[in-house]
Amino acid sequence: MKYRISGTASQPADYSLTPAPTGSSPYSLTIPAGAAFADVVIVPNQDTNAEGPEKAILLLEENTAYAIGWQAEAVIEIQDDETPTKPTIYLSSSADNRATESGGDTGAFTVNRSGNRTGDILVRFSMSGTATAAADYEPPSDSVLLREGQTSVTVTFAAIDDALVEGDETVQFVLVPDAAYSSSGGPAVITIQDDDPPTVQLLVTDDLAVEGGSATAKVVFQRTGSITGSLDVNYLLSGTATGGSDYSAPPGVITIPAGAPSATLTLTALNDTILEGDETVAVVLSSHHDYNIGQPGTAVVTIQDNEIPTVTLAATDSTATEGGGDNGQFTISRGSSTAGPLEVPLEISGSAVGGADYQAMPASVLIPDGSSSVALTIVAIDDNIKEADEKVTLRLSSAAGFNIGTSGPVSVTLKDNDSSGSLAVGFEAGASTSVESRTSIKLPVVLSAVSSGTVTVNYSVAGGTATGAGADYTLAAGTLSIPAGEILASISFFLVNDSVSEPAETVIVQLNSPSGAALDARTTHTLTIIDDDASVVSVSAPDGTASEGGDSALFRITRTGSTAEPALVQLQISGTASSPSDYLPLMVPVVIPAGESSVDLPVIAVDDATDELDETVVIRLTAVEGGRVGSPSVAFVTIADDDDAAPVPAVSLSKLDGTTTEGVDDFARLQFTRSGDLAAPLVIRYGVSGSATSGSDYATLPGTIMIAAGQSFSLLDIQALADGQAEPLEEVVVTLLADSSYTLSSAVAQSIQLLDSPFMGWQQARFSAVQLADPGVVAPAADPDGDGMNNFVEYAFDRDPNRSDAAPLFQYSLEPIPDSAEQLLVVTHRRRIVRPDIDYRLGVGEQVDGIVDDSIDLEDPVITDDGNGVTETVRVRILAPTFHFDRRFVRLKVIRR
């Protein structure tokens, strides 16, 4: 007879059967000849879990050997002898914890039950938040029923689409206490995303303001969407120019009047007698719930110095023709100031190659004493190559002796005269650079014109200071094909991103032996590999508070690693404070001098008479020349007002669980805490950054969280999303954003690590920071303790990778068969509780080369939880009596998914 097993009790964890089922479901049971029945005995297992009554169900399976009678199912209830405990109920937001006013994106949260699952439970919850029920969203029922055995149920609701510009609002669901269950965790918060705020972007209509002249720079703040009301737009100012001394500093907010689509910010240069050259002013939009920031959100204008001449560049003859005596010409002029010679450096670029397509020209020109200009003649070289028109491009380079009047590039076009000439193939450019962490490289190779047939060209490494064969890069000699009708193909190879601090290195790739075309001028390409391990730069605030009364704060930019060279650090300045109205301007970018490991940036507050809230200055590191940005990459200081500002709550951010793992129900958790009056709900804004990508590496975060009335904190869960891709350790940085409704405490940013797999989490826990930087120690196949078990095997069996362990991975014994002289082989091993990145396969056979995984000779395993949350013990009997075999071989496989 065939039967299946089901029910709320699980076998063998909650009970055992005699005779024990063998093989796979449906199982077989034999009624002996002459007998009318056969018994199946169910023996409950004693445990310490308070789980309530559970059911074991045996169900007969149809078979051609018999007909099923009226009672095809038998139900046994296993009574629990532990004192019943109440289940724990908690709420969790969905991965997409926001709803949009339009587009059908509903809000959702989940009511979860853990522990005792017996009986139906009615769970009630209340709704609050900044959104209004029936006006902003269609409220769901205020209760949900969890059926017996059910562990969760999802509640959904829809946002109501309106035409109000109201910003994002929140709906907060809070459990209502009940004697039937215990509650855990915080509320579930769903953000209703408003689709009505206008979008603001910046447009530059005049990018130049001149000292002592009437020319002013103009930046237009343009909005799209509703223009019925006035709109205040906040902005920040930075750049090399200093507000108040180089230009008239505007207030940091501009109003777009009601009915108008835009407003214009005018920047006027202040005339001085300082010889300083051109300087820049960057206008950057600041975020606010009244509008969205469009692109571009930054505009840069130039303040032109009038103490030195202004040099311009023009193409006074914009074409040159091969072999026709038609030359091109550039003219470099300096206006009416002609005293003394003036050397002007040039940047030469373009698709044409100097010395091959045109007669090479110098990297700088000298305007003689008394002359206002000088001409550069472009002479095309006549060849027999059929090619498209090419360009010679010049750009003025800055120097201390003049201002640049022509900021953009200027080109002369070279005309080809070889309509029936031969094709040529060569590199698109002669040189390029890449940091070693950008591992995928493509070197474009181009034809001079489209070919009617396939063109091939061989390539190989011709030199350079970098080492191939997988040390610094991997590139073998090969052949590149450019198909008919195409003009471009690329040589692809990979760089090795190591952790070794080393100077810049080069790879020289050479083309040779073309077929279907001749070689063009650019037959070699030099790739310079920029090391990013020389130094790791971070930012801190050793003195995090400045006051208007004269106390300054301090940022410190620190690097670890080599200090032999200066380090140029790019950074972004933001916060609720504005310079120069709230603090004196900071130096941007920052240079850490050679021989120094850090540099300090003082924040000097400007004392005003305005009664205002405390304000913040936030620095975020964005790039390091020759190095990389480390952690922390964000720091802030607070400027305290001394004008009797009204008290507001202080908000801090702490980390309860700093890691989350792909493919596992493993949330990282942050806690937002407030001090002071708890009577009203408080909405806190935060920003999200880091190396991980929102929506693909982790569930998108809403950017706001509410602390309910009467509560001092609220929790934010972050879950890594399984994407099936092998990735390095990634980071999510959550940073508190300033708001007029609260102040920020010292803890404003926390980082969360996204683990690609449970194995990566084991690596982080088992190895030191120095070991983690060495793939030869922490790689899955590495064996740092030399005991013959690599790291993945150590992980699979919860061993210590830093300590040699000679103990066997599994044990065996012989178990007598009742009423028989024969015995069964029993194999026992201790393993990690099964995770999504690992499989265990047990096999058995008479010979080593005849071992069969998951053989029918293997009884279903008996698995016992070791109670430590990490490991379990597996016991398996080999169902072949020992008298039948001289020997049996058992193999345990560990398979990495």
C-alpha positions in Angstrom: 0.0 0.0 0.0 1.1 3.6 -0.7 0.6 6.5 1.7 1.6 10.1 2.2 2.3 12.2 5.3 1.0 15.7 6.0 -0.4 17.8 8.9 0.8 20.7 11.1 3.3 18.3 12.9 6.4 17.5 11.0 8.2 14.1 10.7 10.8 13.3 12.1 11.0 16.6 14.2 7.7 16.2 16.1 7.2 12.4 15.9 8.6 9.1 14.5 6.8 6.3 12.7 7.2 2.5 13.1 7.9 1.0 10.6 9.9 4.0 9.5 9.1 5.2 6.0 11.9 4.6 3.5 12.6 6.1 0.1 10.6 9.1 -1.1 6.9 10.0 -0.7 4.6 8.2 -1.4 5.9 5.6 1.1 5.2 1.9 1.0 3.6 -0.4 3.6 3.2 -4.1 3.3 0.4 -6.2 4.9 1.8 -9.7 5.3 0.1 -12.6 3.6 -2.7 -14.0 5.7 -3.0 -10.7 7.7 -5.9 -8.3 7.5 -4.0 -5.2 8.6 -0.7 -3.7 9.4 -0.1 -1.1 12.2 1.8 2.2 11.8 2.8 3.4 15.2 3.2 7.2 15.8 5.5 8.1 18.7 5.7 11.8 19.6 9.1 13.3 20.2 9.7 15.1 23.5 10.8 18.7 23.1 10.8 21.9 25.1 8.8 24.0 22.6 5.4 25.4 23.6 3.6 24.8 20.4 0.1 23.7 21.2 -1.6 20.6 19.7 -0.4 19.5 16.3 -1.8 17.0 13.8 -0.2 14.2 11.9 -2.1 13.0 8.9 -1.6 9.7 7.0 -3.4 9.7 3.6 -3.8 6.6 1.4 -2.5 6.9 -2.2 -4.4 5.4 -5.1 -2.9 2.3 -6.6 -3.9 -0.4 -9.1 -3.3 -3.1 -6.6 -6.2 -2.1 -4.4 -9.3 0.1 -4.1 -9.5 2.8 -1.4 -12.3 2.5 1.1 -14.4 5.2 2.7 -11.8 6.1 5.3 -8.7 7.0 3.3 -7.3 9.4 5.9 -6.3 9.0 9.5 -5.6 12.0 11.8 -3.6 11.8 15.0 -3.5 14.9 17.3 -0.2 15.3 19.3 -0.9 17.0 22.6 1.8 19.4 23.8 2.8 19.1 27.4 4.6 22.5 27.7 2.7 25.5 29.1 1.2 27.3 26.2 2.7 30.7 25.4 1.1 33.6 23.6 2.3 34.2 20.1 4.3 37.3 19.2 2.7 39.7 16.6 4.8 42.3 14.8 4.3 44.5 11.7 6.7 44.9 8.8 6.7 47.2 5.8 6.8 45.7 2.3 10.0 45.9 0.2 8.4 48.9 -1.6 7.1 50.8 1.4 5.5 53.6 -0.6 2.4 54.3 -2.5 2.0 56.8 -5.3 -1.0 59.1 -5.8 -1.2 57.8 -9.4 0.0 54.8 -11.3 -1.6 52.0 -9.3 1.3 51.5 -6.8 -0.5 50.5 -3.6 0.8 50.6 -0.1 1.3 47.3 1.8 2.4 46.1 5.1 2.5 42.6 6.7 1.1 41.4 10.0 3.4 38.6 11.2 3.0 35.9 13.9 5.9 34.0 15.5 5.8 31.3 18.2 2.5 29.6 19.0 0.5 29.2 15.8 -2.6 27.4 17.2 -6.0 28.9 16.9 -7.3 31.9 15.0 -6.1 35.4 16.2 -7.8 38.7 15.4 -5.1 41.4 15.3 -6.1 45.0 15.5 -4.1 48.1 14.5 -4.5 51.9 14.5 -3.7 54.3 11.7 -2.0 57.7 12.1 0.6 59.8 10.3 0.8 63.0 8.3 -1.6 61.6 5.7 -5.4 61.9 6.3 -7.6 58.8 5.9 -10.3 59.1 3.2 -8.6 62.3 1.9 -5.1 61.0 1.1 -5.7 57.3 1.1 -8.5 54.7 1.2 -8.2 53.3 4.8 -8.2 49.5 5.1 -10.0 47.6 7.8 -8.5 48.2 11.2 -8.1 44.5 11.9 -7.0 41.3 10.2 -7.6 37.6 11.0 -4.7 35.2 11.2 -6.0 31.6 10.7 -4.6 28.7 12.7 -1.1 27.8 11.4 -0.9 31.0 9.4 2.2 33.1 10.1 1.5 36.3 8.1 -1.0 38.2 6.1 -0.5 41.3 4.0 -2.7 44.4 4.2 -2.9 46.7 1.2 -4.5 50.1 0.6 -4.6 52.7 -2.3 -3.5 56.3 -2.3 -6.0 58.9 -3.5 -4.9 61.0 -6.4 -5.5 64.7 -5.9 -4.2 68.0 -7.4 -2.8 69.4 -4.2 0.9 70.2 -3.9 1.4 68.8 -0.4 4.7 66.8 -0.5 5.1 63.2 0.6 3.0 62.1 3.5 3.1 59.1 5.7 0.6 56.5 7.0 1.6 54.8 10.2 0.1 51.5 11.3 0.5 50.6 15.0 -0.5 47.4 16.8 -3.3 47.7 19.3 -2.3 45.7 22.5 -4.4 42.6 23.2 -4.3 39.9 25.8 -4.3 37.2 23.1 -0.8 38.0 21.9 2.5 39.9 22.7 3.5 42.7 20.4 7.1 43.3 19.2 8.9 45.9 17.1 7.8 49.3 15.9 5.1 50.6 13.6 4.9 50.0 9.9 5.3 53.3 8.0 4.2 53.7 4.4 5.0 56.9 2.5 2.4 58.3 0.1 4.4 59.9 -2.7 2.9 63.2 -3.9 2.9 63.5 -7.7 2.2 67.2 -7.7 5.3 69.2 -6.6 6.9 71.1 -9.4 10.4 70.2 -10.7 13.1 72.9 -10.6 16.2 72.9 -12.7 19.0 75.5 -13.4 19.8 77.1 -16.7 22.8 79.4 -17.4 21.9 82.3 -19.7 25.2 84.2 -19.1 28.1 82.3 -17.6 30.5 85.3 -17.2 30.7 88.2 -14.8 33.5 90.7 -15.3 35.2 92.8 -12.6 34.6 96.5 -13.0 32.3 96.0 -16.0 28.6 95.8 -16.7 28.6 92.1 -17.5 26.9 90.0 -14.9 26.3 86.2 -14.8 22.8 85.0 -14.8 21.3 81.6 -13.6 17.7 80.9 -14.3 15.7 78.8 -11.8 13.0 77.2 -14.0 10.1 75.2 -12.8 7.8 72.8 -14.6 4.3 71.8 -13.3 1.9 74.1 -11.4 2.8 77.8 -11.5 -0.3 79.1 -9.6 1.5 80.0 -6.4 4.8 81.5 -5.6 7.7 79.0 -4.9 10.7 79.6 -2.6 13.8 77.6 -3.9 16.8 77.1 -1.7 20.3 76.9 -3.1 23.9 76.7 -2.0 27.0 78.5 -3.3 30.5 77.1 -3.6 33.4 77.3 -6.0 36.8 79.1 -6.0 35.4 82.6 -5.8 34.4 83.9 -2.4 31.0 85.5 -1.8 31.2 89.0 -0.4 34.7 89.7 -1.7 34.7 88.4 -5.3 31.0 88.7 -6.0 27.9 90.1 -4.2 26.6 87.2 -2.2 22.9 86.5 -2.6 20.7 85.2 0.3 20.5 81.5 -0.6 16.8 81.5 -1.5 15.0 82.8 -4.6 11.3 83.2 -5.1 9.6 82.3 -8.3 6.5 84.6 -8.3 3.0 83.2 -8.7 2.1 82.7 -12.4 5.8 82.8 -13.5 7.7 79.8 -14.7 11.1 81.0 -13.6 13.2 83.5 -11.7 16.7 84.7 -12.5 19.6 84.9 -10.1 22.1 87.6 -11.0 25.7 87.4 -9.8 27.7 90.7 -10.0 31.5 90.6 -9.8 33.1 92.9 -7.2 36.0 95.0 -8.5 39.3 94.7 -6.6 43.0 95.3 -7.3 44.1 91.7 -6.7 45.8 89.8 -9.5 43.9 86.5 -9.1 42.8 85.2 -12.5 39.4 83.7 -13.3 37.4 82.1 -10.5 34.2 80.1 -10.4 30.9 80.2 -8.6 28.8 77.0 -8.4 25.1 77.3 -7.7 23.6 74.1 -6.3 19.9 73.4 -5.7 19.0 72.3 -2.1 16.2 69.8 -1.5 12.8 70.7 -0.1 9.5 69.0 0.1 7.8 71.9 -1.9 9.6 70.9 -5.1 11.7 68.2 -6.8 15.2 68.8 -8.1 15.5 68.3 -11.8 18.6 68.0 -14.0 20.8 70.0 -14.2 20.6 70.9 -10.5 24.0 72.6 -10.6 25.2 75.7 -12.6 28.7 77.1 -12.8 29.6 80.6 -13.8 32.9 82.4 -14.0 34.1 85.6 -12.3 36.6 87.2 -14.7 39.5 89.2 -13.3 40.2 92.6 -15.0 43.7 93.1 -13.8 45.2 90.9 -16.5 44.5 90.6 -20.3 41.8 88.4 -21.7 42.9 85.9 -24.3 40.5 84.6 -27.0 40.8 81.9 -29.6 39.1 81.8 -33.0 39.3 79.7 -36.2 39.8 82.5 -38.7 40.0 79.8 -41.5 38.0 76.8 -40.4 39.0 74.3 -43.2 42.2 72.9 -44.7 42.3 70.5 -47.7 44.8 67.8 -48.5 47.1 68.6 -51.4 45.2 71.7 -52.5 47.1 74.5 -50.9 44.1 75.4 -48.7 45.3 75.9 -45.2 43.4 76.5 -42.0 44.2 79.1 -39.4 43.7 79.7 -35.6 44.1 83.2 -34.2 45.0 83.8 -30.6 44.3 87.4 -29.4 44.8 89.4 -26.2 42.9 92.6 -26.9 44.3 96.1 -26.5 46.8 95.2 -23.7 49.9 94.5 -25.8 52.8 95.4 -23.5 55.4 92.6 -23.1 55.4 89.2 -24.6 52.7 86.7 -23.5 53.0 82.9 -23.7 49.7 81.1 -24.1 49.6 77.3 -23.5 47.3 75.2 -25.7 45.5 71.9 -25.3 45.7 70.1 -28.7 43.2 67.3 -29.4 40.8 66.2 -32.2 40.4 63.2 -34.4 43.4 64.3 -36.6 46.9 63.2 -35.7 49.7 65.8 -35.6 52.6 64.8 -37.8 50.5 62.3 -39.8 47.3 64.2 -40.8 48.7 67.8 -40.4 52.0 69.4 -39.7 52.6 69.3 -36.0 52.2 72.5 -34.0 53.6 73.7 -30.7 52.0 73.2 -27.3 52.1 77.0 -26.7 52.3 80.2 -28.7 54.1 83.5 -27.9 52.3 86.7 -28.6 55.2 89.2 -29.1 55.7 92.5 -27.3 53.5 95.1 -29.0 51.3 92.6 -30.8 47.7 91.9 -30.0 47.5 88.5 -31.7 49.3 85.6 -33.3 48.1 83.2 -36.0 48.7 79.4 -36.2 48.5 77.9 -39.7 47.2 74.4 -40.1 48.7 72.6 -43.1 47.0 69.3 -44.1 49.4 66.5 -45.1 48.5 64.8 -48.3 48.2 61.0 -48.1 46.5 58.2 -50.1 44.1 57.1 -47.4 40.3 57.3 -47.9 39.0 58.9 -44.7 36.3 61.0 -43.3 36.8 64.7 -42.5 39.0 65.1 -39.4 39.3 67.9 -36.9 42.2 69.7 -35.2 40.9 71.1 -31.9 42.5 73.7 -29.7 41.5 74.9 -26.2 43.2 77.6 -24.2 44.9 76.4 -21.1 44.9 78.6 -18.0 48.0 80.5 -16.9 48.7 83.2 -14.3 49.3 86.0 -16.9 45.8 86.2 -18.5 42.1 85.4 -18.3 40.5 83.0 -20.7 38.0 84.7 -22.9 37.1 81.6 -25.0 36.3 78.8 -22.6 35.2 76.2 -25.1 37.2 74.2 -27.8 37.7 75.6 -31.3 38.3 73.4 -34.4 39.6 73.4 -37.9 38.3 70.7 -40.3 40.7 68.7 -42.5 39.1 67.8 -45.9 40.1 64.5 -47.5 40.9 64.4 -51.3 41.2 60.6 -51.7 37.7 59.3 -52.7 39.4 56.3 -54.3 42.2 55.8 -51.8 42.9 52.9 -49.5 41.3 52.3 -46.1 43.3 52.6 -42.9 42.8 51.1 -39.5 44.1 52.5 -36.2 43.3 53.3 -32.6 40.6 56.0 -32.0 43.0 57.6 -29.4 46.6 57.3 -28.6 46.3 57.2 -24.9 43.7 56.7 -22.1 43.7 56.2 -18.3 41.6 54.1 -15.9 41.7 53.4 -12.2 42.4 49.8 -11.5 39.0 49.3 -9.8 37.3 49.9 -13.2 38.3 46.5 -14.3 36.6 46.2 -17.7 38.6 48.0 -20.4 37.6 48.6 -24.1 40.1 50.2 -26.5 38.2 51.5 -29.6 39.8 50.7 -33.0 38.4 52.6 -36.0 38.5 52.5 -39.8 39.1 55.7 -41.8 35.9 55.0 -43.8 33.2 52.3 -44.0 34.4 49.1 -45.7 32.4 46.8 -48.0 34.1 43.8 -46.5 35.4 42.6 -43.2 38.7 44.2 -42.0 40.9 42.4 -39.6 43.9 43.6 -37.6 46.2 41.7 -35.2 47.0 43.2 -31.8 49.4 42.4 -29.0 51.0 44.0 -25.9 54.1 45.9 -27.1 55.4 47.0 -23.7 54.6 49.1 -20.6 55.4 49.0 -17.0 52.4 46.9 -15.9 52.6 43.1 -15.6 50.3 40.9 -17.6 49.2 37.3 -17.1 46.7 38.1 -14.4 49.1 40.2 -12.2 48.0 43.7 -13.3 45.9 42.8 -16.3 45.0 40.0 -18.6 45.4 40.5 -22.4 46.6 37.9 -24.9 47.5 38.6 -28.5 44.6 38.3 -30.8 42.8 39.4 -34.0 40.1 42.1 -34.1 37.4 42.0 -36.8 35.5 45.1 -38.1 32.5 43.7 -40.1 31.4 45.2 -43.4 29.4 48.3 -43.0 30.8 49.0 -39.6 33.5 51.5 -38.7 34.5 50.7 -35.1 35.3 47.7 -32.9 37.0 47.4 -29.5 39.8 45.4 -27.9 38.4 44.2 -24.6 40.3 43.0 -21.6 40.4 43.2 -17.8 42.4 44.9 -15.1 43.2 43.2 -11.7 41.9 45.2 -8.8 44.4 44.4 -6.1 45.1 45.9 -2.7 48.8 46.7 -3.4 49.9 50.3 -3.2 51.9 51.0 -6.4 52.7 53.8 -8.8 50.8 54.4 -12.0 51.6 51.7 -14.6 51.1 51.4 -18.3 50.1 48.9 -20.9 51.1 49.6 -24.5 48.9 47.8 -27.1 50.1 47.7 -30.7 48.2 46.9 -34.0 49.9 45.0 -36.8 49.3 42.9 -39.9 46.0 44.3 -41.1 43.9 42.6 -43.7 41.6 44.7 -45.9 43.2 48.1 -44.9 46.5 49.7 -44.2 47.7 50.8 -40.7 46.7 54.4 -39.8 48.8 56.8 -37.8 47.7 55.6 -34.3 49.1 52.1 -34.3 49.8 52.0 -30.5 47.7 52.9 -27.5 49.1 53.6 -24.1 46.7 52.8 -21.2 47.8 54.2 -17.9 46.5 52.3 -14.9 46.0 54.6 -11.9 46.4 52.8 -8.6 43.7 53.6 -6.0 45.4 51.9 -3.1 48.0 54.5 -2.2 45.8 56.1 0.3 42.3 55.8 1.8 40.7 59.1 2.7 38.0 59.7 5.4 36.4 62.7 7.0 35.6 63.4 10.7 34.6 66.3 12.9 36.9 66.3 15.9 35.1 69.5 17.1 31.5 69.2 15.9 30.1 72.4 17.2 30.5 76.1 16.3 28.7 79.0 17.7 27.9 82.5 16.5 29.6 83.8 19.7 33.0 82.9 18.4 33.6 79.2 18.9 34.7 77.5 15.7 34.2 73.9 14.6 36.6 71.6 12.8 36.5 69.1 10.0 39.5 66.8 9.6 40.3 65.1 6.2 42.6 62.1 7.0 44.4 59.6 4.8 45.9 56.2 5.6 48.7 54.7 3.5 51.4 56.5 1.5 52.0 60.2 2.2 54.8 60.6 -0.4 52.6 62.5 -2.8 50.0 65.3 -2.3 46.4 64.0 -2.4 43.7 66.0 -4.1 40.4 65.4 -2.4 37.1 66.4 -4.0 34.2 67.0 -1.7 30.6 68.2 -1.6 29.4 70.8 0.9 25.8 70.9 1.9 23.7 71.3 5.1 21.1 73.8 6.3 23.8 76.5 6.9 24.9 78.7 3.9 28.2 80.3 3.2 29.0 83.1 3.6 25.9 84.2 5.5 26.2 81.5 8.2 30.0 80.6 8.0 33.1 81.7 6.2 33.6 79.8 2.9 35.6 76.5 3.0 38.4 75.5 0.7 37.2 73.3 -2.2 38.9 71.0 -3.3 41.2 70.0 -0.5 44.9 69.1 -0.9 46.6 67.0 1.7 50.3 68.0 1.3 53.1 65.5 0.7 54.3 64.1 4.0 51.1 64.9 5.8 48.4 62.5 6.8 45.6 65.0 7.4 44.4 68.5 6.9 42.0 70.5 9.0 39.1 72.7 7.7 37.9 75.2 10.4 34.3 76.2 10.3 34.0 79.8 11.5 30.5 80.9 12.2 29.2 84.4 11.2 27.5 86.2 14.0 24.2 87.6 13.0 21.2 89.0 14.8 18.7 86.5 13.3 16.8 84.3 15.7 17.2 80.9 13.9 17.5 77.2 14.6 20.8 75.6 14.9 22.2 74.8 11.4 24.5 72.2 10.0 27.4 72.1 7.6 27.8 68.7 6.0 30.9 67.5 4.1 30.7 64.4 1.8 33.9 63.1 0.2 33.3 62.3 -3.5 36.7 61.4 -5.1 40.4 61.1 -4.3 43.1 61.5 -6.9 45.4 58.4 -6.7 43.4 56.9 -3.9 39.8 56.1 -2.8 37.1 57.3 -0.5 37.0 55.4 2.8 34.6 55.3 5.7 33.3 57.5 7.2 32.8 59.5 4.0 30.4 62.0 5.6 30.8 64.3 8.6 28.8 67.3 9.9 29.2 70.1 12.3 26.5 72.2 14.0 26.4 76.0 14.1 24.6 77.0 17.3 22.6 80.1 17.2 23.0 82.6 20.1 19.7 84.5 19.4 17.3 82.5 21.7 16.0 80.0 19.1 12.9 78.1 20.0 13.6 74.6 21.5 13.1 71.6 19.2 13.7 67.9 19.7 17.1 66.4 19.0 17.2 63.5 16.7 19.9 60.8 16.5 20.5 57.6 14.4 21.8 54.4 15.8 22.5 50.9 14.4 20.9 47.9 16.0 21.9 45.4 13.2 24.5 46.5 10.7 24.4 43.7 8.1 21.8 42.2 5.8 22.3 39.2 3.5 21.1 38.4 0.0 18.7 35.5 -0.3 18.1 35.3 3.5 15.3 36.7 5.6 18.0 38.9 7.3 17.1 42.6 7.9 19.6 45.2 9.0 17.9 47.6 11.4 18.4 51.3 12.2 16.8 53.2 15.1 15.7 56.8 14.8 15.5 58.4 18.3 14.2 61.7 19.5 14.5 63.5 22.8 12.3 66.1 24.3 8.5 66.4 24.0 6.9 63.2 22.7 3.3 64.5 22.5 3.1 64.9 18.7 4.3 62.7 15.9 7.6 63.7 14.3 8.6 63.0 10.6 12.4 62.7 10.1 14.0 63.1 6.7 17.1 61.1 5.7 19.3 60.6 2.7 20.6 57.4 1.3 24.0 56.9 -0.4 26.8 54.3 -0.6 28.2 51.8 -3.1 25.0 49.7 -3.2 22.3 50.6 -5.7 18.8 51.3 -4.5 16.1 49.1 -6.0 18.5 46.4 -7.3 20.9 45.8 -4.3 18.4 46.6 -1.6 14.7 47.5 -1.3 14.1 51.2 -2.0 13.9 53.4 1.1 11.3 56.2 1.3 13.5 58.9 2.6 11.3 59.7 5.6 10.2 57.9 8.8 7.7 58.8 11.5 8.1 58.6 15.2 4.5 58.2 16.5 3.0 60.4 19.2 4.1 59.1 22.6 7.0 57.2 21.1 10.6 58.1 21.4 11.9 56.0 18.5 11.1 54.3 15.3 12.8 51.4 13.4 13.9 51.2 9.8 14.6 47.7 8.3 16.8 47.3 5.3 16.8 44.1 3.3 19.4 43.1 0.7 17.8 41.8 -2.6 18.9 38.6 -4.2 20.1 39.4 -7.7 22.0 36.3 -8.7 25.2 38.2 -9.3 28.6 37.7 -7.5 29.4 41.1 -5.9 31.9 42.5 -3.4 30.9 43.8 0.0 28.6 46.8 -0.6 27.5 49.6 1.7 24.3 51.7 2.3 24.8 54.9 4.2 21.8 56.5 5.8 22.3 60.1 6.8 19.9 62.3 8.8 18.8 65.4 6.9 18.3 68.7 8.7 14.8 70.1 9.1 13.3 73.0 11.0 11.2 70.6 13.1 14.2 69.1 14.9 18.0 69.4 15.5 20.6 66.8 14.8 22.7 65.2 17.5 26.2 63.8 17.1 25.0 60.6 15.5 23.7 61.5 12.0 25.0 58.8 9.7 25.1 55.0 9.9 26.4 52.5 7.4 24.9 49.1 6.6 26.9 46.3 5.0 25.2 44.3 2.3 26.5 40.7 2.3 26.4 38.9 -1.1 25.9 35.5 0.7 25.9 34.0 4.2 29.5 32.8 3.4 30.6 36.5 3.0 29.1 37.2 6.5 31.1 34.3 7.9 34.2 35.8 6.3 33.6 39.1 7.9 33.1 37.5 11.3 36.0 35.1 11.2 38.8 37.2 9.6 40.5 40.4 10.7 40.6 43.5 8.5 44.1 42.7 7.4 43.1 39.2 6.5 40.0 40.4 4.6 42.3 42.5 2.3 44.2 39.4 1.2 42.3 37.1 -1.2 44.9 34.4 -0.6 43.7 34.1 3.0 39.9 34.6 2.7 39.0 33.1 -0.7 36.6 30.1 -0.6 39.4 27.8 -1.9 42.1 29.1 0.5 43.3 27.1 3.5 44.9 29.6 5.9 45.4 27.2 8.8 46.8 24.4 6.5 44.6 21.6 7.9 43.5 20.4 4.5 40.0 22.0 4.7 39.5 25.1 2.6 37.5 28.1 3.9 34.2 27.0 2.3 34.4 23.6 4.0 35.3 25.3 7.3 32.2 27.4 6.8 30.0 24.5 5.9 30.9 22.6 9.1 31.3 25.7 11.4 35.1 25.2 11.9 37.7 27.8 12.8 39.7 28.8 9.6 42.5 30.2 11.7 43.1 27.0 13.8 44.2 23.6 12.4 41.5 21.0 13.2 42.3 17.3 12.7 38.9 16.1 14.0 37.0 14.1 11.4 34.0 15.8 9.7 31.7 12.8 10.4 31.6 9.8 12.7 30.2 6.2 12.1 28.9 3.4 14.2 27.2 0.0 13.8 23.6 -0.4 14.9 22.2 -3.9 15.5 19.0 -4.9 13.6 16.4 -6.1 16.1 16.0 -9.9 16.1 18.9 -10.3 13.7 22.6 -10.9 13.8 23.1 -8.3 11.1 24.0 -4.6 11.7 23.5 -1.3 9.9 26.1 1.3 9.3 25.1 4.7 10.9 26.8 7.9 9.8 26.6 11.1 11.9 27.9 14.6 11.0 27.5 18.1 12.4 26.9 20.8 9.7 25.7 24.4 9.4 22.0 24.8 9.3 21.2 24.7 5.6 21.7 28.1 3.9 20.9 29.3 0.4 24.5 29.3 -0.7 25.3 25.7 0.2 24.2 22.1 -0.6 25.1 18.9 1.2 25.1 15.6 -0.7 25.6 12.2 1.1 26.5 9.3 -1.1 27.3 5.6 -0.6 28.8 2.8 -2.7 30.7 -0.5 -2.6 33.6 1.2 -4.4 35.0 4.7 -4.3 34.3 5.2 -8.0 30.9 3.8 -7.6 29.5 6.1 -4.9 25.9 7.3 -5.7 24.6 10.5 -4.2 21.2 10.3 -2.5 21.2 6.5 -3.0 18.1 4.5 -2.1 20.3 2.7 0.4 20.3 5.9 2.5 17.5 6.3 5.0 15.9 9.7 5.4 18.1 11.7 7.7 17.2 12.4 11.3 18.2 16.1 11.9 18.5 17.5 15.3 18.9 21.2 15.9 22.0 21.8 18.1 20.2 24.7 19.8 23.0 27.3 19.1 21.2 28.9 16.1 24.1 27.9 13.8 24.5 24.1 13.5 22.5 20.9 13.4 23.4 17.2 13.7 22.5 14.8 10.9 22.2 11.1 11.5 21.7 8.7 8.5 21.5 4.9 8.5 22.8 2.9 5.5 20.0 0.4 4.8 22.2 -2.4 3.5 23.0 -5.0 6.2 26.7 -5.4 6.9 26.7 -9.2 6.3 25.9 -8.5 2.6 29.1 -6.4 2.0 32.7 -6.5 2.9 33.0 -2.8 2.9 31.0 0.4 2.2 32.3 3.8 1.2 30.5 7.0 2.3 31.1 10.4 0.8 29.9 13.8 2.0 29.9 16.5 -0.7 29.7 20.2 0.1 28.5 22.2 -2.9 28.7 26.0 -3.2 25.7 27.4 -5.1 
